[in-house]
Amino acid sequence: MSRWNAFYAWALIAALTACASSRPGGPGGDDGDAGGAGGDAADDRDGGGNDAAASAVIHVSIEGADSSDGRTPAWPLRHVGAGVERARACLPTPCLVRIAEGVYEEEVALVGGVDLEGGWDRGFTARDVLVYAVVITGDGQLTVVADALDGPAMIDGVTIRGADLSARIDGAASAALFVRDSGERLQLRGVRVEGGRGGRGASGSDGSLSTCVALGGTGGTAFDCGGSGGQLGDAAGDLATAGAPGGSGSSNCPNACPLVGGDGISDGGGGGNGANGAAGTLGTAVLDDDGTFTGDEWAGAAGGDGGRGGHGTGGSGGGSGGSKRFRICFGCGTLLGGRGGDGAPGGCAGRGGTGGGAGGATFAVVVVRSTVWIDGVVISGGAGGRGGDGGDGHPGSPGGTDGTVGRGGAPSQQCGAITYRAGAGAAGGIGGHGGHGGGGAGGAGGPAIGVALVTGTLSPVGEPSANMNEAGSGGSGGIGGTGATDAASGPPGRVADVVHY
């Protein structure tokens, strides 16, 4: 026999010994009937035997139909939720809902004054919660909800199982039982509450290549008896860092005929190379492993986004060549040096990847501004969802390599019998590469919490040892995206029996 079956059998024996048909005074503020093994005590909720109790009971079976009235075992309703609604309409007081064995796939909203009693056979002639197990489960985020109960309610002999949301990729949380603003009105007796599976966190998006115009510096130009150096390149608005521009060459500037050939002049200096852009920042690592409740809703911690890299700086322009000036010399004019080449453009930066989303939490019980009384209850943790992976940062584009745009060579001319030459312009520098975008950090794994108390309380009826907890498993954290280096992965989800939020 499993630990659960053995424990449940013990709980039934204890309940029979203590006359389990009476609700303990205090939890709901009233004394009422919740039913016992075999059905005798439950039949006495209105003071009579089986015949008298028939009108005070609504029956639910997976073989029933919601078009039935549910008043007799022969005509049960199909769904527990339909049974609750029919029971609340009973006069002068709400009816008890008896549930026959089976798995009921639905979400159930509890109502004050309406008790649920599981463990009945399909003929409603015998009750044994082990043999005629009742399971309520669904595919929504909340399976059973007690919201603002206005009267006492008890769940007896039922398993409540949270939804399996592992196929979702939105980090949805799963809670088997959600109780809010219900005072001290809800009691669980002989109940097993099982956490489901949280949804997987969404993966972050990979970065893309940005657009930019990171111009290289212009080359220098020669003039009569001189020339200019090149200009610095830019980084499209980012911090520009480049080697020095090329200086102009030496010029020969007499007042008559210059020195012969290329004497007295020099070529321009080459432009410096542009610097590579800085790598983008990595996404901020997640430290929170159990999330937070805001507005009574849980949210996990997503990984931080990676930053954009820096644009590469364009290469500096090359200097102009030196000039030969002619004054009263065979009718020849000044020979200007060649123009310096423009620096090659810088590469554009890669954008960062976005952070991975948090994996969804799993809660067996969430109690918000309420007190839930428990007697012979087993709370079993579920499985938290996996955190989403961070997106990869995009590499930056390479810088340009052609620094010869606009560059002029060494001009020459014949004056008389002599050939004269001016200086050649120098090439500009190559452009720096764009920086790699930063990787997004991985999202936190979803926590697996038995009971989440949001200004709430879980109180045992009698000995606390009559209740048990079974640990769940936290979701693994998402893997960090790549950049110049890898971003941090998310932490695994926390595993705990009880967490106060």
C-alpha positions in Angstrom: 0.0 0.0 0.0 1.4 3.4 -0.9 2.1 6.1 1.7 -1.0 7.9 0.5 -3.4 4.9 0.7 -2.1 4.0 4.1 -2.4 7.5 5.4 -5.9 7.9 3.9 -7.0 4.6 5.5 -5.7 5.9 8.9 -7.5 9.2 8.3 -10.8 7.4 7.7 -10.5 5.3 10.8 -9.7 8.3 12.9 -12.7 10.2 11.3 -15.0 7.3 12.2 -13.7 7.1 15.7 -14.3 10.8 16.2 -17.8 10.8 14.7 -16.6 12.5 11.5 -20.2 13.4 10.5 -20.0 16.6 12.6 -18.0 19.6 11.3 -15.8 20.9 14.1 -16.9 24.2 15.6 -14.7 27.1 14.7 -13.4 26.5 11.1 -16.6 27.8 9.5 -18.3 29.3 12.5 -21.0 26.7 12.3 -21.6 23.0 13.1 -22.8 21.1 10.1 -22.8 17.7 8.5 -20.1 16.5 6.1 -20.8 12.8 5.8 -19.0 9.7 7.0 -17.9 6.3 5.6 -20.8 4.3 4.3 -23.0 7.4 4.0 -25.0 7.1 7.3 -23.8 10.2 8.9 -24.1 12.3 5.8 -27.7 11.1 5.4 -28.5 12.6 8.8 -27.5 16.2 7.8 -31.2 17.2 8.0 -32.0 15.0 11.0 -33.6 12.1 9.2 -32.5 8.8 7.7 -31.9 7.9 4.1 -35.4 8.8 2.9 -35.4 12.1 4.7 -31.9 13.0 3.3 -32.8 12.4 -0.3 -34.2 15.8 -0.8 -31.1 17.4 0.8 -28.6 15.8 -1.5 -27.5 16.5 -5.1 -25.8 13.5 -6.8 -23.0 13.8 -9.4 -21.6 11.0 -11.5 -19.6 10.7 -14.7 -22.5 8.7 -16.0 -25.0 11.4 -15.3 -26.3 14.3 -17.4 -26.6 18.0 -16.4 -30.1 18.0 -17.7 -31.1 15.7 -14.8 -32.3 17.2 -11.5 -29.7 15.3 -9.4 -32.1 14.8 -6.6 -32.0 11.0 -6.7 -29.1 8.5 -7.3 -30.9 7.3 -10.4 -30.7 10.8 -12.0 -27.3 12.3 -11.2 -25.8 15.3 -12.8 -22.6 15.0 -14.9 -20.4 17.8 -13.6 -19.4 18.8 -10.1 -19.8 22.5 -11.0 -23.4 21.8 -12.1 -24.0 20.0 -8.9 -22.7 23.0 -6.9 -25.0 25.4 -8.7 -28.0 23.0 -8.2 -27.2 22.6 -4.5 -27.0 26.3 -3.8 -30.6 26.6 -5.1 -31.9 24.1 -2.6 -34.4 25.5 0.0 -34.4 26.2 2.8 -30.7 25.5 2.9 -28.1 24.5 0.3 -27.9 20.8 -0.4 -24.9 18.5 0.0 -23.2 17.4 -3.2 -22.3 13.7 -3.3 -19.8 12.7 -6.0 -19.5 9.2 -7.4 -16.1 7.7 -8.4 -14.3 9.0 -11.5 -12.1 11.7 -12.9 -14.0 15.0 -13.4 -12.2 17.2 -15.9 -13.5 20.6 -15.1 -12.9 23.8 -13.0 -15.1 24.1 -10.0 -16.2 27.3 -8.2 -17.1 26.6 -4.6 -20.2 28.2 -3.0 -20.8 29.1 0.7 -23.0 26.5 2.4 -22.4 23.8 -0.2 -20.2 20.8 0.8 -18.6 18.3 -1.5 -18.4 14.7 -0.5 -16.5 12.2 -2.6 -15.9 8.5 -2.5 -19.3 7.2 -3.5 -20.0 4.2 -5.8 -22.0 5.0 -8.9 -25.2 3.7 -7.4 -24.7 5.9 -4.3 -25.2 2.9 -2.0 -21.7 2.7 -0.5 -18.9 5.1 0.3 -15.2 4.2 0.3 -12.8 6.9 -0.7 -10.0 4.5 -1.6 -12.1 2.2 -3.7 -14.3 4.9 -5.2 -11.8 7.6 -5.7 -12.9 11.0 -6.9 -10.5 13.3 -8.8 -11.2 16.8 -9.9 -8.8 18.2 -12.5 -8.9 20.5 -15.4 -6.9 22.3 -18.1 -7.1 25.8 -16.7 -4.7 27.6 -14.4 -7.0 27.1 -11.4 -8.8 23.8 -10.8 -11.0 24.5 -7.7 -11.7 28.1 -6.6 -13.1 29.4 -3.3 -13.5 33.1 -3.9 -15.3 35.3 -1.3 -17.2 32.5 0.3 -20.2 33.9 2.2 -20.8 30.7 4.2 -19.0 27.6 5.5 -18.0 24.9 2.9 -16.3 21.6 3.3 -14.5 19.3 0.8 -14.4 15.8 2.0 -12.8 12.7 0.4 -11.7 14.2 -2.9 -8.5 14.5 -4.8 -7.9 18.0 -6.3 -5.3 17.9 -9.0 -3.7 20.9 -10.7 -3.6 21.2 -14.5 -0.7 20.1 -16.6 0.2 23.2 -18.5 3.6 22.0 -19.7 2.6 22.3 -23.3 2.1 26.0 -23.0 5.1 28.4 -23.6 3.8 31.4 -21.7 5.0 30.6 -18.3 1.5 30.0 -16.9 1.2 29.0 -13.3 -0.9 26.0 -12.2 -2.8 26.0 -8.9 -5.0 23.0 -7.8 -6.9 25.0 -5.1 -7.1 28.8 -5.0 -8.8 30.4 -1.9 -9.3 34.1 -1.7 -11.1 36.5 0.7 -13.1 33.7 2.3 -12.5 34.3 6.0 -12.3 31.0 7.9 -15.1 29.3 6.0 -13.3 26.6 4.1 -12.4 23.2 5.5 -10.6 20.2 3.8 -11.1 16.8 5.3 -9.5 13.6 4.0 -8.5 15.5 0.9 -5.4 15.1 -1.3 -4.3 18.2 -3.2 -1.8 17.7 -6.0 0.1 20.4 -7.7 0.1 20.2 -11.5 2.8 21.3 -14.0 3.7 24.9 -14.8 4.0 26.2 -18.3 7.3 26.6 -20.0 8.8 30.1 -20.2 9.0 31.7 -23.6 12.4 31.7 -25.2 13.9 35.1 -25.9 14.3 36.4 -29.4 17.6 36.5 -31.1 19.1 39.9 -31.9 19.3 41.3 -35.4 21.9 43.4 -37.3 21.3 47.2 -36.8 21.6 49.7 -39.6 24.0 52.6 -39.4 26.2 55.0 -41.4 29.6 55.0 -39.7 31.5 57.1 -42.2 35.3 57.0 -42.6 37.1 60.3 -42.4 37.6 62.3 -45.6 41.1 62.3 -47.2 43.2 65.5 -47.2 43.5 67.8 -50.2 46.5 69.6 -51.6 46.7 73.3 -52.3 49.2 75.8 -53.6 52.3 75.3 -51.5 50.8 72.8 -49.1 48.1 70.2 -48.3 45.8 69.0 -45.5 45.7 65.9 -43.5 42.8 63.5 -43.4 39.8 63.6 -41.0 38.7 61.3 -38.2 36.1 58.7 -38.9 32.8 58.5 -36.9 30.8 55.7 -35.3 27.2 56.7 -36.3 26.6 58.5 -33.0 28.4 56.1 -30.8 31.8 56.8 -29.2 34.3 57.1 -32.0 37.8 55.7 -31.5 40.2 55.6 -34.4 43.9 56.0 -35.2 45.1 59.4 -36.1 44.4 60.8 -39.6 47.2 60.8 -42.1 49.2 64.0 -42.3 49.9 65.9 -45.6 53.2 65.4 -47.4 56.0 68.0 -47.6 55.8 70.6 -50.3 58.5 72.4 -52.4 57.5 76.0 -52.8 60.2 78.3 -54.3 59.5 81.6 -56.0 61.0 80.3 -59.3 61.6 76.8 -60.6 61.3 74.1 -57.9 63.7 71.3 -57.3 64.0 68.8 -60.1 62.0 65.6 -60.2 60.4 64.7 -56.8 63.0 66.4 -54.7 61.7 68.4 -51.8 58.3 66.7 -51.6 56.8 63.6 -50.0 53.7 61.5 -50.1 50.9 61.9 -47.6 50.6 59.8 -44.5 48.2 56.9 -44.2 45.0 57.2 -42.1 44.7 55.2 -38.9 42.3 52.3 -38.7 38.9 52.6 -37.0 38.4 50.8 -33.7 35.9 47.9 -33.3 32.7 48.6 -31.5 32.3 47.5 -27.9 30.3 44.3 -27.3 26.8 44.7 -26.0 26.1 44.2 -22.3 24.8 40.8 -21.3 21.3 40.5 -20.0 20.9 40.9 -16.2 20.9 37.5 -14.4 17.8 36.4 -12.5 18.2 35.9 -8.8 14.5 35.4 -7.8 13.7 31.7 -7.7 10.1 31.8 -6.4 8.5 34.8 -8.1 6.0 37.3 -6.6 2.3 37.8 -6.2 1.0 41.1 -7.5 -2.7 41.8 -7.5 -3.3 38.2 -6.3 -1.6 36.8 -9.4 1.8 35.1 -9.5 4.6 36.2 -11.8 8.0 34.8 -12.2 11.3 36.5 -13.0 12.3 36.8 -16.7 15.9 37.2 -17.8 17.3 40.6 -18.7 17.7 41.7 -22.3 21.1 41.9 -23.9 22.3 45.3 -25.0 23.2 46.5 -28.5 26.9 46.4 -29.4 28.7 49.6 -30.4 29.1 50.6 -34.0 32.6 50.3 -35.5 34.5 53.6 -36.1 35.2 54.5 -39.7 38.9 54.6 -40.6 40.6 58.0 -40.6 41.3 59.7 -43.9 44.7 59.6 -45.6 46.8 62.8 -46.0 47.4 64.6 -49.3 50.7 64.5 -51.1 53.0 67.4 -51.1 52.9 70.0 -53.9 55.5 71.5 -56.3 55.0 75.2 -56.8 56.1 76.9 -60.0 56.8 80.6 -60.2 58.2 82.0 -63.5 59.5 78.7 -64.7 59.0 77.8 -68.3 55.4 78.9 -68.1 54.5 75.8 -65.9 51.9 76.0 -63.2 51.9 74.6 -59.7 51.7 70.8 -59.5 49.3 69.8 -56.7 49.8 66.7 -54.7 47.4 63.8 -54.8 44.3 63.7 -52.7 44.3 61.5 -49.6 41.9 58.5 -49.7 38.8 58.4 -47.5 38.7 56.1 -44.6 36.7 52.9 -45.0 33.3 52.9 -43.1 32.8 51.2 -39.8 30.7 48.1 -39.4 27.2 48.3 -37.8 26.5 46.8 -34.4 24.5 43.7 -33.6 21.4 44.0 -31.4 21.1 42.1 -28.2 18.9 39.0 -27.6 16.0 39.3 -25.3 15.7 37.5 -22.0 14.0 34.2 -21.5 10.6 34.1 -19.8 10.1 32.6 -16.4 8.9 29.0 -16.1 5.4 28.7 -14.6 5.0 27.9 -11.0 3.0 25.0 -9.6 1.0 25.4 -6.4 -1.1 22.8 -4.7 -2.8 25.4 -2.6 -2.9 29.2 -2.8 -4.4 31.0 0.2 -5.1 34.8 -0.2 -6.4 36.7 2.8 -8.1 33.6 4.2 -7.7 30.7 6.6 -8.2 27.2 5.4 -8.8 24.4 8.0 -7.3 21.0 7.2 -7.9 17.6 8.7 -6.2 14.5 7.3 -5.0 16.3 4.2 -2.1 15.4 2.0 -0.5 18.2 0.0 1.7 17.1 -2.9 3.9 19.5 -4.9 3.9 19.4 -8.7 6.5 20.3 -11.3 7.5 23.8 -12.1 7.9 24.8 -15.7 11.3 25.2 -17.4 12.6 28.7 -17.8 12.9 30.1 -21.3 16.3 30.3 -23.0 17.8 33.8 -23.6 18.1 35.0 -27.1 21.5 35.2 -28.8 23.0 38.5 -29.6 23.7 39.2 -33.2 27.3 39.7 -34.4 28.2 43.1 -35.7 29.1 43.5 -39.4 32.7 43.8 -40.5 34.2 47.2 -41.2 35.1 48.3 -44.7 38.6 47.6 -46.0 38.9 50.0 -49.0 40.7 53.2 -48.0 41.5 54.2 -51.5 38.3 55.9 -52.4 39.1 59.4 -53.7 42.9 58.8 -53.4 45.1 60.5 -55.9 48.5 59.2 -57.1 51.6 61.3 -57.7 51.0 63.8 -60.5 53.8 64.8 -62.8 54.5 67.3 -65.6 57.2 68.2 -68.1 58.7 71.6 -67.9 61.4 72.2 -70.4 63.6 69.2 -70.4 62.8 68.3 -66.8 60.0 66.1 -65.4 58.6 67.2 -62.1 56.5 65.1 -59.7 54.3 66.0 -56.7 53.5 63.7 -53.8 50.9 61.0 -53.8 47.9 61.0 -51.5 47.9 58.2 -48.9 45.1 55.6 -48.4 42.6 56.0 -45.5 42.4 53.5 -42.7 40.1 50.5 -42.6 36.9 50.6 -40.6 36.3 48.8 -37.3 33.9 45.9 -36.9 30.5 46.4 -35.3 30.3 45.1 -31.8 28.5 41.8 -31.0 25.1 42.2 -29.4 24.8 40.9 -25.8 23.0 37.6 -25.1 19.7 37.6 -23.1 19.7 36.0 -19.7 17.8 32.8 -19.2 14.5 32.9 -17.3 14.0 31.4 -13.8 12.6 27.9 -13.6 9.1 27.7 -12.1 8.9 27.0 -8.4 7.1 23.9 -7.0 5.3 25.2 -3.8 3.0 23.1 -1.7 1.2 26.0 -0.1 1.5 29.7 -1.0 0.3 31.9 1.7 -0.5 35.4 0.5 -1.5 37.0 3.8 -3.2 33.7 4.4 -3.2 30.9 6.9 -3.4 27.1 6.8 -4.6 25.7 10.2 -4.8 22.1 11.2 -8.0 20.8 12.9 -6.6 18.6 15.8 -3.1 17.3 15.6 -0.8 18.8 12.9 0.7 15.4 12.3 -2.5 14.3 10.7 -1.5 16.2 7.6 1.3 15.4 5.2 3.4 17.2 2.6 5.1 15.7 -0.4 7.8 17.7 -2.2 7.5 18.6 -5.9 10.3 19.5 -8.4 11.3 22.9 -9.5 11.7 23.7 -13.2 15.2 24.1 -14.6 16.4 27.6 -15.5 16.6 28.7 -19.1 20.1 28.8 -20.8 21.6 32.2 -21.3 22.0 33.5 -24.9 25.4 33.9 -26.6 27.1 37.2 -27.2 30.8 38.1 -27.0 30.5 35.8 -24.0 27.5 33.8 -22.8 24.8 35.4 -20.6 23.8 33.8 -17.3 21.4 31.0 -17.2 18.3 31.3 -15.0 18.1 29.7 -11.5 16.1 26.5 -10.9 12.7 27.0 -9.4 12.4 26.8 -5.6 11.0 23.7 -4.0 9.2 24.3 -0.6 6.3 23.0 1.4 5.0 26.4 2.5 6.1 29.9 1.3 4.8 33.2 2.7 4.6 35.8 -0.1 
